[in-house]
Amino acid sequence: MGTTQYLTFTIAGEEYAVGILQAKEIIEYNTVTTVPSMPPWIRGVINLRGNVVPVVDLAVKFGLAQTEITKWTCIVITEVMLDNDSTIMGILVDSVSQVIDLGPEDIEEPPSFGSQIRVEYIVGMGKLGDKFALMLDIDRVLAVADLVAVDVMLDDAQKQPAAETATTDLEVKSDEADAGSDADSDIGSDADSDIGSDVGSDAGKADQGKKTAKTSKRRKGGKDTSGAQ
């Protein structure tokens, strides 16, 4: 039988390995956004090319102290199965070691005791010279029930900003409608005032014209009477 490739990494001084086909990429530790109400082993989420990806602190998942961030800290992007659907999740590790080729003869049975993590998480022990790497069943480590809870929380977290945005849009539209109503009221008031002023001015001019005409007729009438006499 041939060999299989595994990616090895360290967590709390221990060497671990996952199948290379499940390790999609390795990225430097960068900004991780904390999401309220997440399980303690979810360090937060990252934006991976526009996708929200949960980051799991395996040390906390294994019941150890929280991983301290150093210049060697990495996030291994893995693909796990959730109800027969693939889900992308990040694994926070102290450092990434190497990619190794292991054949069946290089893999020992997992220990029944002495490990600092649950035995069901381990599928074997890969030989790395004088030491071993604990080979993880990453699908079992990130159990389906846990992933469902995380998936629901992430959905809620993504919906909340959308709801807030919709509310803000409604408030903006309401404010714009109010502003438009006020503007129409002001325009109507100004227009009525201007029209009233123009009408009053025109009426005044008409009255003045009538008075001028009457005065002119009287003067003409006076002259004609004087000439006749």
C-alpha positions as CSV (number, residue, x, y, z in Angstrom):
1,M,0.0,0.0,0.0
2,G,1.1,3.6,-0.7
3,T,1.7,6.4,1.7
4,T,-0.6,9.2,2.8
5,Q,0.4,12.8,3.4
6,Y,-0.3,14.5,6.7
7,L,0.2,18.1,7.9
8,T,1.8,18.3,11.4
9,F,1.5,21.1,13.9
10,T,2.1,21.8,17.5
11,I,-0.4,22.6,20.3
12,A,0.8,23.2,23.9
13,G,4.1,21.4,23.1
14,E,2.4,18.4,21.6
15,E,2.7,17.3,17.9
16,Y,-0.5,16.6,16.0
17,A,-1.3,15.6,12.4
18,V,-4.3,15.8,10.1
19,G,-4.8,14.4,6.6
20,I,-3.4,16.8,4.0
21,L,-6.7,16.6,2.0
22,Q,-8.6,18.2,4.9
23,A,-6.0,20.9,5.4
24,K,-6.9,23.4,2.7
25,E,-4.5,26.2,3.5
26,I,-2.4,27.8,6.2
27,I,-2.7,31.5,7.0
28,E,-1.0,33.8,9.5
29,Y,-2.9,34.7,12.6
30,N,-4.5,38.0,12.0
31,T,-7.6,39.8,13.3
32,V,-10.1,37.4,14.8
33,T,-13.5,38.9,15.6
34,T,-15.1,37.7,18.9
35,V,-18.7,36.7,18.6
36,P,-20.9,36.8,21.8
37,S,-22.4,33.5,23.2
38,M,-20.0,31.3,21.3
39,P,-18.6,28.2,23.0
40,P,-15.3,28.9,24.8
41,W,-13.3,26.9,22.3
42,I,-14.4,29.2,19.5
43,R,-11.8,31.9,19.4
44,G,-13.9,34.0,17.0
45,V,-14.4,34.4,13.3
46,I,-12.3,35.6,10.4
47,N,-13.1,37.0,7.0
48,L,-11.7,34.6,4.5
49,R,-12.2,36.0,1.0
50,G,-15.6,37.3,2.0
51,N,-16.6,34.2,3.9
52,V,-17.2,34.0,7.7
53,V,-15.0,31.2,9.0
54,P,-15.1,30.1,12.7
55,V,-11.6,29.7,14.4
56,V,-11.3,26.9,16.9
57,D,-8.8,27.0,19.7
58,L,-8.0,23.3,19.9
59,A,-6.1,23.8,23.1
60,V,-9.3,24.9,24.8
61,K,-11.2,22.2,23.1
62,F,-8.8,19.7,24.6
63,G,-9.3,21.1,28.0
64,L,-6.0,23.0,28.1
65,A,-5.1,26.7,28.6
66,Q,-6.0,29.2,25.8
67,T,-3.4,29.4,23.0
68,E,-1.1,32.3,23.4
69,I,-0.5,34.3,20.3
70,T,3.1,34.5,19.0
71,K,4.8,35.2,15.7
72,W,4.6,31.5,14.9
73,T,0.8,31.2,15.6
74,C,-1.1,30.0,12.5
75,I,-4.6,29.2,11.5
76,V,-5.0,26.0,9.6
77,I,-8.1,26.1,7.3
78,T,-9.7,22.7,7.3
79,E,-12.7,21.1,5.6
80,V,-15.0,19.1,7.9
81,M,-18.3,17.3,7.3
82,L,-21.5,18.7,8.8
83,D,-24.5,16.4,8.1
84,N,-22.9,15.2,4.9
85,D,-22.1,18.8,3.8
86,S,-18.6,20.2,3.9
87,T,-17.9,23.1,6.2
88,I,-14.8,25.3,6.4
89,M,-13.3,26.0,9.8
90,G,-10.0,27.3,11.0
91,I,-7.8,25.6,13.6
92,L,-5.6,27.8,15.8
93,V,-2.2,26.2,16.4
94,D,1.0,27.3,18.0
95,S,3.0,26.5,14.9
96,V,3.0,24.4,11.7
97,S,5.8,21.8,11.4
98,Q,5.9,20.0,8.2
99,V,4.1,17.7,5.6
100,I,5.0,14.1,6.1
101,D,4.3,10.9,4.2
102,L,3.2,8.0,6.3
103,G,2.5,4.4,5.3
104,P,0.5,1.8,7.3
105,E,3.8,0.6,8.9
106,D,4.5,4.1,10.2
107,I,1.2,4.4,12.1
108,E,0.7,2.8,15.6
109,E,-2.6,2.3,17.4
110,P,-3.7,5.2,19.5
111,P,-2.9,5.0,23.2
112,S,-5.6,3.9,25.6
113,F,-4.3,6.2,28.3
114,G,-1.7,8.9,29.1
115,S,-2.9,11.4,26.4
116,Q,-4.1,14.8,27.3
117,I,-7.0,14.6,24.9
118,R,-9.9,12.2,24.5
119,V,-8.9,8.9,22.9
120,E,-11.8,9.0,20.4
121,Y,-10.3,12.1,18.8
122,I,-7.1,10.1,17.9
123,V,-7.0,7.6,15.0
124,G,-3.4,6.7,15.3
125,M,0.2,7.7,16.2
126,G,2.4,8.6,13.3
127,K,6.1,8.0,13.7
128,L,8.3,11.1,13.5
129,G,11.8,9.8,14.0
130,D,12.2,9.3,17.8
131,K,8.7,10.7,18.6
132,F,5.1,10.4,17.5
133,A,2.5,12.8,16.2
134,L,-1.0,12.2,17.4
135,M,-3.2,11.8,14.3
136,L,-6.5,13.5,14.7
137,D,-9.9,12.6,13.4
138,I,-10.8,16.2,12.8
139,D,-14.4,15.4,11.9
140,R,-14.8,13.9,15.4
141,V,-12.9,16.6,17.1
142,L,-15.3,19.2,15.7
143,A,-18.3,17.1,16.5
144,V,-21.5,17.5,14.5
145,A,-23.5,18.7,17.5
146,D,-20.9,21.4,18.2
147,L,-20.8,22.5,14.6
148,V,-24.6,22.8,14.4
149,A,-24.6,25.1,17.5
150,V,-21.8,27.2,15.9
151,D,-23.6,27.3,12.6
152,V,-26.8,28.6,14.2
153,M,-24.9,31.2,16.2
154,L,-23.1,32.4,13.1
155,D,-26.4,32.7,11.2
156,D,-27.8,34.8,14.0
157,A,-24.7,36.9,14.1
158,Q,-24.9,37.5,10.3
159,K,-28.6,38.3,10.5
160,Q,-28.3,40.8,13.2
161,P,-26.2,43.4,11.3
162,A,-28.6,42.9,8.3
163,A,-31.6,43.6,10.6
164,E,-29.8,46.7,12.0
165,T,-29.1,47.9,8.5
166,A,-32.7,47.4,7.4
167,T,-33.9,49.4,10.5
168,T,-31.4,52.1,9.7
169,D,-32.6,52.3,6.1
170,L,-36.2,52.6,7.3
171,E,-35.2,55.4,9.7
172,V,-33.3,57.2,7.0
173,K,-36.3,56.9,4.6
174,S,-38.6,58.2,7.4
175,D,-36.3,61.1,8.0
176,E,-36.1,61.9,4.3
177,A,-40.0,61.7,4.1
178,D,-40.3,64.1,7.1
179,A,-37.7,66.4,5.5
180,G,-39.6,66.3,2.2
181,S,-42.9,67.1,4.0
182,D,-41.3,70.0,5.8
183,A,-39.8,71.3,2.6
184,D,-43.2,71.1,0.8
185,S,-44.8,72.9,3.7
186,D,-42.2,75.6,3.6
187,I,-42.5,75.9,-0.2
188,G,-46.3,76.1,0.0
189,S,-46.1,78.7,2.8
190,D,-43.6,80.7,0.8
191,A,-45.6,80.4,-2.4
192,D,-48.9,81.4,-0.6
193,S,-47.1,84.4,0.9
194,D,-45.6,85.4,-2.4
195,I,-48.9,85.0,-4.2
196,G,-50.8,86.9,-1.5
197,S,-48.1,89.7,-1.7
198,D,-48.4,89.8,-5.5
199,V,-52.2,89.9,-5.5
200,G,-52.2,92.6,-2.8
201,S,-49.6,94.6,-4.8
202,D,-51.6,94.2,-8.0
203,A,-54.9,95.2,-6.2
204,G,-53.2,98.3,-4.8
205,K,-51.9,99.3,-8.2
206,A,-55.4,98.8,-9.7
207,D,-57.0,101.0,-7.0
208,Q,-54.3,103.6,-7.5
209,G,-54.9,103.5,-11.3
210,K,-58.7,104.0,-10.8
211,K,-58.1,107.0,-8.5
212,T,-55.7,108.6,-11.1
213,A,-58.3,108.1,-13.8
214,K,-61.1,109.7,-11.7
215,T,-58.8,112.7,-10.9
216,S,-58.0,113.2,-14.5
217,K,-61.7,113.1,-15.6
218,R,-62.5,115.7,-12.9
219,R,-59.8,118.0,-14.2
220,K,-60.9,117.7,-17.7
221,G,-64.5,118.3,-16.7
222,G,-63.5,121.5,-14.9
223,K,-61.6,122.8,-17.9
224,D,-64.6,122.2,-20.2
225,T,-67.0,123.9,-17.9
226,S,-64.7,126.9,-17.5
227,G,-64.4,127.3,-21.3
228,A,-68.2,127.3,-21.8
229,Q,-68.7,130.1,-19.4
